[in-house]
């Protein structure tokens, strides 16, 4: 079956611009996660959704970052006023149950802020 | 706070040789432990996980890992490496915060190169 998909695969934007990154989880998966992976680092947790609601957004670095999942499926990570330090690979993962560590990762979106 | 340490940033092994990738964690209780592999352009793939029970766990692609509580370690092993195993390997620890989240804490990764 289809895995987690993320679009775009690459995004180049100028400092100060607004970007949206999209995640399509595996069909039927109720939990969705966003992670950020900077160069030479492991993924860092950003936010976790149970259904439509953000159950834990403690990893969002500041208020320029926001994520939504309005229908409990597709999620969008939104970054306002991008900064060069936001350059990273943004990973999405989904899980078949809310209480589960079976996280299935997408290929990521590589964001470059110039 | 939880943390994961992978002391080896880069390892090179010969094809057919054995492999051990080190992982140490810091956590106050019995952790949930994972190994993921990431190939270029690919998403993270789960190799194996430890929740409880037998401390030696088997995973996909011929990998295994052993949980050693006394050493706070969860090292990944493979008896004979194949060229296709060249990738970056991440150890991760997870905690269920009272059912509210299942976020994973990752190490910085070990990049494995396989030489013919």
Interface residues (C-beta under 8 A of the other chain):
Chain A: X3 X4 X31 X33 X35 X40 X41 X42 X43 X44 X45 X48 X55 X56 X59 X91 X93 X95 X98 X99 X100 X101 X102 X103 X104 X105 X106 X107 X108
Chain B: X4 X32 X34 X36 X41 X42 X43 X44 X45 X46 X49 X51 X90 X92 X94 X96 X97 X99 X100 X101 X102 X103 X104 X105 X106 X107 X108 X109
